[in-house]
């Protein structure tokens, strides 16, 4: 991917994506470019941003990340030097607990 080589030439070491969504819709909300020292670099090239978006969605697809029902949120981190990818996916769900009580009508009246 040309975008990866271009970023490496600019001194970018890591990409950090944040994604969020629910109810069958969700998206990559942000992409952060990081140098080796942790300094953030602005992504100002729309064509490059589009390529990086596609890469992020490819990673989400590979991990079977879906935004169905209550959805999910999380981060993708890509180390451009080693090629390592880490995905943290937090799946939202609704849970409940059940309590039963038993007593007599006489106790209430």
Secondary structure, 3 states (H helix, E strand, C coil): CHHHHHHHHCCEEEEEEEEEEECCEEEEEEEEEEECCCCEECCCCHHHHHHHHHHHHHHHHHCCCCCCCCCEEEEEEEECCCCCEEEEEEECCCCCCCCCCCCCHHHHC
